[in-house]
């Protein structure tokens, strides 16, 4: 996952947790506007979410943040 997407995922998840609480779930669509203005980035996120990690449609924001942080520590 490219660094800009990783930062966006972490920022969005943290914002969701801050506003909706610790039990909030997110979808990879949460990281994009309703307008599909960057299909390549959307596909990168979808591939990471669906193929790489086999996540359900909605997943705990904390889980997503942990996965992203663990991957960034490996690189």
Long-range contacts (C-beta under 8 A, 24 or more apart in sequence): 1-44, 1-45, 1-48, 1-68, 1-71, 2-41, 2-44, 5-31, 5-41, 5-44, 5-45, 6-68, 6-71, 6-72, 9-45, 9-64, 9-65, 9-68, 10-65, 10-68, 10-69, 13-61, 13-62, 13-64, 13-65, 14-61, 14-65, 16-61, 17-61, 17-62, 22-62, 23-60, 24-60, 24-61, 25-58, 25-59, 25-60, 25-61, 26-58, 26-59, 26-60, 26-61, 26-64, 27-57, 27-58, 27-59
